[in-house]
Amino acid sequence: MSAYVFDHAWDAERVRLASLEVGLDPGTIRHLENLGVGPGWRCWEIGAGKGSIAAWLCERVGNGGQVLATDLDTTFLEELPYANIVVRRHDIVADDLPEGQFDLVHARWVLHWLPTRKQVLARMIAALRPHGWLLVEEPDFVTLFHGCASEIVGKVVTAGVRATEAACGSQSEYGRHLLADVCAHGLADVEAFGRVVMMRGGSPLCTHLRLSMAKVRASLIGSGAATAEEIAEASARLDDPAFATMSAITMAVWGRRAA
């Protein structure tokens, strides 16, 4: 299990996760609709977080379907009011998992946190039934590292993301490698699509980024990677509606397990 730094006990974590959901859910839902998710499907939502996509899947698959929602911490998931959901605390790296059972296995912004991401991807694919769909979405922060509209925001975000990489073994540019890793498993009908938005200050994705930097603030100051003044200035820009910059790229890759 990686040393994940964004624990649910942090008082701002609910808002941080909700902001990411609002920013990314529309694109994720379009992919799920295009894959034909419908009544009766058995779905596994990995790293389900606050549960917005798990909730959408519950409504989509109906009473004849079922959604397994797993995470290292299920505090937020246990609030979901659906009869067709099973919530389970689960470490995708180490814990046993079902094989050959699911019509859909989905994970978003999960694999890049895991040093053993390739092995975890193989386990996810093994959980699919024949003809079941894998949908994985992972970020690539290249746009913020090298194309940020603000030098100070770019500096602080880069320092913050690199600090989490050092702490967790995460890979913030994994999105560009995801397609090759999925293709290595012989799935059928593999496709990929990257999406990026111009996020304005105060928008959900900017709020997610600002709170993520706040969580590692002490580490950045302690290491000298950024000063308190620089972090404060970057946070103010991320809250300013006049500010706009490209979001991280979310690369989506999907494929179907052969019979």
Secondary structure, DSSP 8 states (H G I E B T S, - for coil): ----S--TTSTTHHHHHHHHHHHHHHHHHHHHHHTT--TT-EEEEES-TT-HHHHHHHHHH-TT-EEEEEES--TTGGG---TTEEEEE--TTTS----S-EEEEEEES-GGG-TTHHHHHHHHHHTEEEEEEEEEEEEETHHHHH--S-HHHHHHHHHHHHHHHHHH---TTTHHHHHHHHHTTT-EEEEEEEE--EEETTSHHHHHHHHHHHHTHHHHHHHTSS-HHHHHHHHHHHT-TT-EEE--EEEEEEEE---
